[in-house]
């Protein structure tokens, strides 16, 4: 959409971008180009998406992660009514009312489910960025929303001016080769007095994953063809589904005293509300990524201090991950 241009800058020199349009459909610019008036770099617009990154030209570790998640979000395109509650859990204490009339940046939009929610909560504009081919799914999901925009870009080299009232990143930073660097880059686009949220895997209570699951993911599952992994991942997904539906869900709903003694109860009981398709997505998500960091709270706290954030609230989510919120 043409109004996106007021937020875009050249990722190389932060120069102004000139727009040329080849084809439009209603309010959507489907094909065209953006050219920097300062350094003369040019960036295509294809399929309605400005393209500031080419996967063939990024580092191998980032490319492998982007390819895995890009395939995932083009396959698992389902929607779920529980996404609202799930998202609010990840960005608490933020509420839907907080989004109203804000200019918002999402760092790593995946298939666009959070972009959709924010747009419907009344943002002035939301820009979702992602490096992977998931932008195709995100664009299709948000195209009808007049206040939503999708951009393909590297989070370390954002083609955006510092004009955002709020930025958030859910489940993305811990998959980057330098999680803190991605966090700092995202924060750099928030205006003074604006807000920032981030949700990451925690190191605490996840020692069993880092010891037993990570080696399998790093050496095997992230290296096999995604179509093969799709089928292979149905085995642990079926085990998870049966456990959450037959044990964790019923015991927690009934208020049984046994529930608090169950392994990984807070997280697995939260998954019991989801059906097969979403649980399969979650298992596949954990197995496809070549990079995943589990970050201690103490380290997460230093990220916020390093960007000069104030009134920072860091919370424990499902006793296996950290969510943070602060003012810049």
FENVENSUL-V615457 format. One line per field, one symbol per residue. ss: DSSP state (H for helix, E for strand, C for the rest). phi: phi as a letter, one per 30 degrees, with the letter a starting at -180 (. if undefined). psi: psi as a letter, one per 40 degrees, with the letter a starting at -180 (. if undefined). A space follows every 50 residues. Layout:
BEGIN
ss->???
phi->???
psi->???
END
This chain:
BEGIN
ss->CHHHHHHECCCCCCCCEEEEEEEEECCEEEEEEEEECCCCCEEEEECCEE ECCCHHHCCHHHHHHHHHHHHHHHHCCCCCCCHHHHHHHHHCCCCHHHHC CCEEEEECCCCCHHHHHHHHCCCCEEEEEECCCHHHHHHHHHCCCCCEEE EECCCCCCCECCCEEEEEEECCHHHCCCHHHHHHHHHCCEEEEEEEEEEE EECCCCHHHHHHHHHHHHHCHHHCCHHHHHHHHHHHHHHHHHHHHHHHHH HHHCCCCCHHHCCCHHHHHHHCCCCHHHHHHHHHHHHHCCCCCCECHHHH HHHHHHCCCEEEEEEEECCCEEEEEEEC
phi->.dddedccbdddbiddcccbccabbhdcddblabbddccidbbdcbiibd ccbcedcceddddddddddddeddcccdcbddddddddddcecdceddde iccbcccjdhdjdddedddddjddbbcccadddeeddddddcedcdccbb bcadddbddbddbcdabbbcicedcddbedddddddddccdejdbbbbbb dcddiceddddcdeedddcbddcceddddedddddddddddddddcbddd ddddidddedcddhdedddddddcdeedddeddeedcdddbacccdeede ddedddcidbhdccbdchhbacbbbacc
psi->ideddeeiihedefiihhhhhdhihbehhdiaihhhedeeiihihhfehh heihdeeiidddddddddddddeedgeiiheeddddddddeiehidddeh eihihhggebeedddddddeefidihhhiidieddddddddedeheeiih hhihdeghfiigehdhiihhfddeeidgdddddddddeehiheiihiihi hidheedddddddddddddcdeeihdddddddedddddddddddddcddd dddefheddeeihfddddddeeeiadddddddddddddhdhhihhidddd ddddddefiifhhhihhffeihhihih.
END
